[in-house]
Amino acid sequence: HDDTAPLSVSAGQALRSVAEDGAPKALPSAEDFARGDHGLGAVYESAWLVFRMLGERFDDQTIVRFYSDVLSGTDVETALRRAFDLSVHRLTAQWRDYLTKSASTVS
């Protein structure tokens, strides 16, 4: 939220991957984070971009409530609907569009 670095720095790996291969088909999963192989930085960046996108539309309190709900065991689909009136499918589509647009503006 308070990141003042350009996207090419904050999310350069993820956005280069999107520019080269297109947006991922799905949100990052626990398995993506557990891999630990080359490309883990892009996974973290792409997850961060979900929250950056949400932060452009929703206040911090709503985002923290969503995060807290998931952390306390609420499934993501329920927490998304409760906080943002979004399904995982809809969030994923919006995030993919956001990644594609962001990648087109970063060189």
C-alpha positions in Angstrom: 0.0 0.0 0.0 2.8 2.4 0.8 5.1 1.2 -1.9 6.4 4.1 -3.9 8.7 2.1 -6.2 7.7 1.8 -9.8 5.9 -1.4 -10.7 8.9 -2.5 -12.8 10.7 -2.8 -9.4 7.9 -3.9 -7.1 6.5 -6.5 -9.5 9.0 -6.7 -12.4 9.3 -10.5 -12.4 5.6 -11.1 -12.4 4.9 -8.5 -15.1 7.8 -9.7 -17.3 6.3 -13.2 -17.1 2.8 -11.9 -18.0 4.3 -9.9 -21.0 6.1 -13.0 -22.2 3.6 -15.8 -21.5 0.3 -14.1 -20.7 -1.5 -13.8 -17.4 -1.7 -16.9 -15.2 -4.9 -18.9 -15.4 -5.4 -19.0 -11.6 -4.5 -17.1 -8.5 -1.3 -18.2 -6.8 -1.9 -21.3 -4.6 -0.3 -22.7 -1.5 1.5 -25.2 -3.8 3.0 -22.3 -5.8 4.4 -20.8 -2.7 5.7 -24.1 -1.4 7.7 -25.0 -4.5 10.6 -22.8 -3.6 12.1 -23.1 -7.1 13.2 -20.3 -9.5 10.2 -18.1 -10.1 9.1 -17.8 -6.5 9.6 -14.1 -6.6 7.1 -13.8 -9.4 4.6 -15.8 -7.4 4.9 -13.4 -4.5 4.7 -10.4 -6.7 1.6 -11.7 -8.5 -0.1 -12.3 -5.1 0.9 -8.8 -4.0 -0.7 -7.5 -7.1 -4.0 -9.0 -6.1 -4.0 -6.9 -3.0 -2.7 -3.8 -4.8 -5.6 -4.1 -7.2 -8.1 -4.5 -4.3 -6.4 -1.6 -2.5 -7.3 0.6 -5.5 -11.0 -0.1 -5.0 -11.5 -0.9 -1.3 -10.5 0.7 2.0 -7.8 -0.8 4.2 -10.3 -1.9 6.8 -12.2 -4.1 4.3 -9.0 -5.6 3.0 -7.7 -6.4 6.5 -11.0 -7.9 7.4 -10.8 -10.2 4.4 -7.3 -11.2 5.2 -8.2 -11.8 8.9 -11.2 -13.9 7.9 -9.0 -16.2 5.7 -6.3 -16.4 8.3 -8.8 -17.5 10.9 -10.0 -20.3 8.7 -12.8 -18.8 6.5 -12.6 -20.3 3.0 -11.5 -17.7 0.4 -14.8 -17.9 -1.6 -16.8 -17.0 1.5 -14.4 -14.3 2.6 -14.3 -12.7 -0.8 -18.1 -12.5 -1.0 -18.4 -11.1 2.5 -15.7 -8.4 2.0 -15.9 -7.5 -1.7 -19.0 -9.2 -3.1 -16.7 -11.1 -5.4 -16.3 -14.8 -6.3 -12.9 -16.4 -6.8 -13.8 -16.7 -10.5 -14.6 -13.0 -10.8 -11.6 -11.9 -8.7 -9.3 -14.0 -10.9 -10.7 -12.5 -14.1 -10.2 -9.0 -12.7 -6.7 -9.8 -11.5 -5.8 -11.3 -14.9 -7.0 -8.1 -16.7 -5.1 -6.0 -14.1 -1.9 -8.0 -14.7 -2.2 -7.7 -18.5 -2.8 -3.9 -18.3 0.0 -3.5 -15.8 2.4 -5.5 -17.9 1.7 -3.4 -21.0 2.7 -0.3 -19.1 6.0 -1.6 -17.7 9.0 -1.9 -19.9 
